[in-house]
């Protein structure tokens, strides 16, 4: 019979994996709203086929994700039509762009090449805490003085 500590350990593991799944879903949400905003700004519209090309996924994957984004209040769309950001979606996209820019600026300030900083920022931006971003911001601002 398992003791109480092993049950806690199983529960802790389950909580850890749940948190990771939630973080991954948030990361996908952020990537999609950011890309939709970029496409709208660049092309005047965002379409599922363009998202599939940019992310290297199938149109079915895009459609499923867009449905989830719609359910969560970030986008509006209709079959065979463009995808539009809601006010919440646009706000999230802007926050993500700012976070990406800050992480990239920080990496370049410590000597990372621009291309490498851009690529690395894409992963870091989704997992960095507000406390760390604050330190990044202060460091970058100090470099500008």
Secondary structure, 3 states (H helix, E strand, C coil): CCCHHHHHHHHHHHHHHHHHHHHHHHHHHHHHHHHHHHHHHHHCCECHHHHHHHHCCCHHHHHHHHHHHHHCCCEEECCCCCEEECHHHHHHHHHHHHHHHHHHHHHHHCCCCHHHHHHHHHHHCCCCCHHHHHHHHHHHHHHHC
